[in-house]
Amino acid sequence: MARILALGACSLALSFCLFMVFYFPSSELTRILSIFLPITYLIIYFVGFSKISNKLLYRIIFFNFILTSLVLLFIAYQFSFNSEYMILMLVVYNIILVALPTPKQVFTFFGIIFTLLLITLLFSDISIGFSLLITVSFGYVFALSYLISKQKKSLNQRNHQNTEILKALVNNTNDSIFLVDYFSNEIKDANERTKKVFGLEDVNELLSEKYYQLFADEEFIPSNRNEIVQAITQYGFFQKEALFKRKDGSQFLGYLHLSPFKAVRNNYYLIQIKDVDSKS
């Protein structure tokens, strides 16, 4: 997600750069600064493919948003707050404010940029009326963005709480539960009980593996495909006993419950396996 934000910011910075190069009569320094902005976001985008955490990447993007805004403010001062440029600058500021994910970042961004904006306006030659129009416009967007970020934070907190509750319920069951990608057949997640059922040290050992590799007979799914499709069409799920294999190669009889479902834009299988030989 952070890489997508960096790529979107790069596109915005590139659009700004093209405006500066082809629309506004700019000095050499202004052109260099304009070209510099999309390059910084492009670098951040490629850094996102490293082992850097999403949290740190978001922080880097945030600091780069501030750097971008300072560059825009510097150019505005060089242009003596040209009215056409001010429209472009305020549009960029608005997009940045809306893109910031947390109320703290919105407030920090506003505090830094708004303070410097007021200082540069005081030292400029533009009229008081135009200065007020700029500050009021910026303040209005800040207020709106702050409210939006508060709502996003509240929604994320509720989603996190619901996720933790669901995770606790799933991990407290005696069955092994897998989340499988509908199209790739890859295991995306598994509960803690899976470690005991399949003799694993860590559930990550199974992630990205094909789910049919859980079966002692890997042809179990293909050989029962017609029965599975018919059961899912009629009941919404498929149930049957099958032999499964543990990490050490041993086999156990399990009761399979397989059901497809859709989450957001992705399709998944939820696979539940009960070890019928286990007494625990």
ZIDA-V750034 format. One record per residue. N is the residue number from 1. SS is DSSP state (a for helix, b for strand, c for the rest). PSI is psi in degrees with one decimal (999 if undefined). OMEGA is omega as a letter, one per 40 degrees, with the letter a starting at -180 (* if undefined). Layout:
# ZIDA-V750034
n=N ss=SS psi=PSI omega=OMEGA
n=N ss=SS psi=PSI omega=OMEGA
This chain:
# ZIDA-V750034
n=1 ss=c psi=-39.7 omega=i
n=2 ss=a psi=-36.3 omega=i
n=3 ss=a psi=-37.7 omega=i
n=4 ss=a psi=-40.8 omega=i
n=5 ss=a psi=-42.2 omega=i
n=6 ss=a psi=-39.3 omega=i
n=7 ss=a psi=-40.2 omega=i
n=8 ss=a psi=-41.9 omega=i
n=9 ss=a psi=-35.6 omega=i
n=10 ss=a psi=-41.9 omega=i
n=11 ss=a psi=-41.5 omega=i
n=12 ss=a psi=-45.0 omega=i
n=13 ss=a psi=-35.6 omega=i
n=14 ss=a psi=-40.4 omega=i
n=15 ss=a psi=-42.6 omega=i
n=16 ss=a psi=-42.9 omega=i
n=17 ss=a psi=-44.0 omega=a
n=18 ss=a psi=-38.9 omega=i
n=19 ss=a psi=-43.7 omega=a
n=20 ss=a psi=-35.8 omega=a
n=21 ss=a psi=-41.2 omega=a
n=22 ss=a psi=-17.3 omega=a
n=23 ss=c psi=-43.3 omega=a
n=24 ss=c psi=133.2 omega=i
n=25 ss=c psi=107.8 omega=a
n=26 ss=c psi=156.6 omega=i
n=27 ss=c psi=171.5 omega=a
n=28 ss=a psi=-40.3 omega=a
n=29 ss=a psi=-41.9 omega=i
n=30 ss=a psi=-41.9 omega=i
n=31 ss=a psi=-42.3 omega=a
n=32 ss=a psi=-43.8 omega=i
n=33 ss=a psi=-39.1 omega=a
n=34 ss=a psi=-40.0 omega=i
n=35 ss=a psi=-30.8 omega=a
n=36 ss=a psi=-34.4 omega=a
n=37 ss=a psi=-54.2 omega=a
n=38 ss=a psi=-27.7 omega=i
n=39 ss=a psi=-39.4 omega=a
n=40 ss=a psi=-41.5 omega=i
n=41 ss=a psi=-32.6 omega=i
n=42 ss=a psi=-38.4 omega=i
n=43 ss=a psi=-44.5 omega=i
n=44 ss=a psi=-38.7 omega=i
n=45 ss=a psi=-45.1 omega=a
n=46 ss=a psi=-30.5 omega=i
n=47 ss=a psi=-29.9 omega=i
n=48 ss=c psi=-17.4 omega=i
n=49 ss=c psi=-5.7 omega=i
n=50 ss=c psi=-168.9 omega=a
n=51 ss=c psi=9.8 omega=a
n=52 ss=c psi=141.7 omega=a
n=53 ss=c psi=155.4 omega=i
n=54 ss=a psi=-37.8 omega=a
n=55 ss=a psi=-45.7 omega=i
n=56 ss=a psi=-37.9 omega=i
n=57 ss=a psi=-40.8 omega=i
n=58 ss=a psi=-38.5 omega=a
n=59 ss=a psi=-40.7 omega=i
n=60 ss=a psi=-42.7 omega=i
n=61 ss=a psi=-40.5 omega=i
n=62 ss=a psi=-46.9 omega=i
n=63 ss=a psi=-33.9 omega=i
n=64 ss=a psi=-31.3 omega=i
n=65 ss=a psi=-42.5 omega=i
n=66 ss=a psi=-43.7 omega=i
n=67 ss=a psi=-44.4 omega=i
n=68 ss=a psi=-44.7 omega=a
n=69 ss=a psi=-36.1 omega=i
n=70 ss=a psi=-39.3 omega=i
n=71 ss=a psi=-43.5 omega=i
n=72 ss=a psi=-38.9 omega=a
n=73 ss=a psi=-38.5 omega=i
n=74 ss=a psi=-44.6 omega=i
n=75 ss=a psi=-38.7 omega=i
n=76 ss=a psi=-40.6 omega=i
n=77 ss=a psi=-38.8 omega=i
n=78 ss=a psi=-31.4 omega=i
n=79 ss=c psi=4.6 omega=a
n=80 ss=c psi=38.0 omega=i
n=81 ss=c psi=51.3 omega=i
n=82 ss=c psi=132.2 omega=a
n=83 ss=a psi=-40.2 omega=a
n=84 ss=a psi=-40.1 omega=i
n=85 ss=a psi=-37.2 omega=a
n=86 ss=a psi=-35.9 omega=i
n=87 ss=a psi=-45.8 omega=i
n=88 ss=a psi=-43.4 omega=a
n=89 ss=a psi=-44.2 omega=a
n=90 ss=a psi=-34.8 omega=i
n=91 ss=a psi=-44.7 omega=i
n=92 ss=a psi=-44.4 omega=i
n=93 ss=a psi=-42.7 omega=i
n=94 ss=a psi=-44.2 omega=a
n=95 ss=a psi=-41.7 omega=i
n=96 ss=a psi=-45.2 omega=a
n=97 ss=a psi=-41.2 omega=i
n=98 ss=a psi=-32.3 omega=a
n=99 ss=a psi=-22.8 omega=a
n=100 ss=c psi=130.1 omega=a
n=101 ss=c psi=-25.1 omega=a
n=102 ss=c psi=151.2 omega=i
n=103 ss=a psi=-36.0 omega=i
n=104 ss=a psi=-43.3 omega=i
n=105 ss=a psi=-40.0 omega=i
n=106 ss=a psi=-45.4 omega=a
n=107 ss=a psi=-41.3 omega=i
n=108 ss=a psi=-46.4 omega=i
n=109 ss=a psi=-47.8 omega=a
n=110 ss=a psi=-44.3 omega=a
n=111 ss=a psi=-43.5 omega=a
n=112 ss=a psi=-53.2 omega=a
n=113 ss=a psi=-39.9 omega=a
n=114 ss=a psi=-39.5 omega=i
n=115 ss=a psi=-47.1 omega=i
n=116 ss=a psi=-33.3 omega=i
n=117 ss=a psi=-44.0 omega=i
n=118 ss=a psi=-41.3 omega=a
n=119 ss=a psi=-46.4 omega=a
n=120 ss=a psi=-34.2 omega=i
n=121 ss=a psi=-36.5 omega=i
n=122 ss=a psi=-32.7 omega=a
n=123 ss=c psi=2.1 omega=i
n=124 ss=c psi=174.1 omega=a
n=125 ss=c psi=8.6 omega=a
n=126 ss=c psi=161.8 omega=a
n=127 ss=c psi=158.4 omega=i
n=128 ss=a psi=-37.7 omega=a
n=129 ss=a psi=-43.4 omega=i
n=130 ss=a psi=-36.8 omega=i
n=131 ss=a psi=-42.8 omega=i
n=132 ss=a psi=-38.8 omega=i
n=133 ss=a psi=-41.9 omega=a
n=134 ss=a psi=-47.6 omega=a
n=135 ss=a psi=-39.6 omega=i
n=136 ss=a psi=-41.3 omega=i
n=137 ss=a psi=-45.2 omega=a
n=138 ss=a psi=-41.2 omega=i
n=139 ss=a psi=-37.7 omega=i
n=140 ss=a psi=-45.2 omega=a
n=141 ss=a psi=-36.8 omega=i
n=142 ss=a psi=-47.8 omega=a
n=143 ss=a psi=-43.6 omega=a
n=144 ss=a psi=-43.7 omega=a
n=145 ss=a psi=-36.0 omega=i
n=146 ss=a psi=-42.5 omega=i
n=147 ss=a psi=-41.1 omega=i
n=148 ss=a psi=-43.5 omega=a
n=149 ss=a psi=-34.5 omega=i
n=150 ss=a psi=-40.8 omega=i
n=151 ss=a psi=-40.7 omega=i
n=152 ss=a psi=-40.1 omega=i
n=153 ss=a psi=-43.5 omega=i
n=154 ss=a psi=-41.6 omega=i
n=155 ss=a psi=-41.5 omega=i
n=156 ss=a psi=-37.9 omega=i
n=157 ss=a psi=-42.2 omega=i
n=158 ss=a psi=-41.4 omega=i
n=159 ss=a psi=-39.7 omega=i
n=160 ss=a psi=-42.0 omega=i
n=161 ss=a psi=-43.9 omega=i
n=162 ss=a psi=-39.1 omega=i
n=163 ss=a psi=-42.9 omega=i
n=164 ss=a psi=-39.9 omega=i
n=165 ss=a psi=-46.4 omega=i
n=166 ss=a psi=-40.4 omega=i
n=167 ss=a psi=-40.2 omega=i
n=168 ss=a psi=-41.3 omega=i
n=169 ss=a psi=-43.1 omega=a
n=170 ss=a psi=-40.3 omega=a
n=171 ss=a psi=-18.0 omega=a
n=172 ss=c psi=-3.3 omega=i
n=173 ss=c psi=156.9 omega=i
n=174 ss=c psi=-1.6 omega=a
n=175 ss=c psi=155.9 omega=i
n=176 ss=b psi=129.6 omega=a
n=177 ss=b psi=132.3 omega=a
n=178 ss=b psi=143.6 omega=i
n=179 ss=b psi=119.3 omega=a
n=180 ss=b psi=134.0 omega=i
n=181 ss=b psi=130.6 omega=a
n=182 ss=c psi=-39.5 omega=a
n=183 ss=c psi=-42.4 omega=a
n=184 ss=c psi=-15.6 omega=a
n=185 ss=c psi=16.6 omega=i
n=186 ss=b psi=143.3 omega=i
n=187 ss=b psi=122.1 omega=a
n=188 ss=b psi=-28.3 omega=a
n=189 ss=b psi=161.3 omega=i
n=190 ss=b psi=153.9 omega=a
n=191 ss=c psi=171.7 omega=a
n=192 ss=c psi=-30.6 omega=a
n=193 ss=a psi=-24.5 omega=a
n=194 ss=a psi=-33.0 omega=a
n=195 ss=a psi=-42.9 omega=a
n=196 ss=a psi=-40.6 omega=a
n=197 ss=a psi=-41.1 omega=a
n=198 ss=a psi=7.5 omega=i
n=199 ss=c psi=46.0 omega=a
n=200 ss=c psi=156.8 omega=i
n=201 ss=c psi=-29.6 omega=a
n=202 ss=c psi=137.8 omega=a
n=203 ss=a psi=-19.3 omega=i
n=204 ss=a psi=-17.4 omega=i
n=205 ss=a psi=-25.4 omega=a
n=206 ss=c psi=-14.1 omega=a
n=207 ss=c psi=138.9 omega=a
n=208 ss=c psi=-2.0 omega=i
n=209 ss=c psi=157.4 omega=i
n=210 ss=b psi=136.2 omega=a
n=211 ss=a psi=-24.1 omega=a
n=212 ss=a psi=-10.9 omega=i
n=213 ss=a psi=-8.8 omega=i
n=214 ss=a psi=-25.0 omega=a
n=215 ss=b psi=146.4 omega=i
n=216 ss=c psi=-37.4 omega=i
n=217 ss=c psi=104.6 omega=a
n=218 ss=c psi=-8.4 omega=i
n=219 ss=c psi=8.2 omega=a
n=220 ss=a psi=-47.7 omega=a
n=221 ss=a psi=-51.6 omega=i
n=222 ss=a psi=-38.6 omega=a
n=223 ss=a psi=-20.7 omega=i
n=224 ss=c psi=16.7 omega=a
n=225 ss=a psi=-45.2 omega=a
n=226 ss=a psi=-41.6 omega=i
n=227 ss=a psi=-38.7 omega=i
n=228 ss=a psi=-47.6 omega=a
n=229 ss=a psi=-43.0 omega=a
n=230 ss=a psi=-42.3 omega=a
n=231 ss=a psi=-41.8 omega=a
n=232 ss=a psi=-39.9 omega=i
n=233 ss=a psi=-39.4 omega=a
n=234 ss=a psi=-41.1 omega=a
n=235 ss=a psi=-18.2 omega=a
n=236 ss=c psi=-0.4 omega=i
n=237 ss=c psi=167.1 omega=i
n=238 ss=b psi=135.0 omega=i
n=239 ss=b psi=137.8 omega=i
n=240 ss=b psi=150.2 omega=i
n=241 ss=b psi=145.0 omega=a
n=242 ss=b psi=160.7 omega=i
n=243 ss=b psi=132.8 omega=i
n=244 ss=b psi=161.3 omega=a
n=245 ss=b psi=140.3 omega=i
n=246 ss=c psi=176.3 omega=a
n=247 ss=c psi=-36.0 omega=a
n=248 ss=c psi=2.0 omega=i
n=249 ss=c psi=-12.3 omega=i
n=250 ss=c psi=157.4 omega=a
n=251 ss=b psi=155.7 omega=i
n=252 ss=b psi=152.3 omega=i
n=253 ss=b psi=126.7 omega=a
n=254 ss=b psi=157.4 omega=i
n=255 ss=b psi=116.4 omega=a
n=256 ss=b psi=132.2 omega=i
n=257 ss=b psi=116.4 omega=a
n=258 ss=b psi=128.4 omega=i
n=259 ss=b psi=135.4 omega=i
n=260 ss=b psi=151.3 omega=i
n=261 ss=b psi=164.8 omega=a
n=262 ss=b psi=131.0 omega=i
n=263 ss=b psi=120.0 omega=a
n=264 ss=c psi=-112.5 omega=a
n=265 ss=c psi=6.4 omega=a
n=266 ss=b psi=149.1 omega=i
n=267 ss=b psi=137.9 omega=a
n=268 ss=b psi=164.8 omega=i
n=269 ss=b psi=138.6 omega=i
n=270 ss=b psi=117.1 omega=a
n=271 ss=b psi=124.0 omega=i
n=272 ss=b psi=126.4 omega=a
n=273 ss=b psi=120.9 omega=i
n=274 ss=b psi=123.6 omega=i
n=275 ss=b psi=102.0 omega=a
n=276 ss=c psi=-15.1 omega=i
n=277 ss=c psi=-18.8 omega=a
n=278 ss=c psi=142.6 omega=i
n=279 ss=c psi=-8.3 omega=a
n=280 ss=c psi=999 omega=*
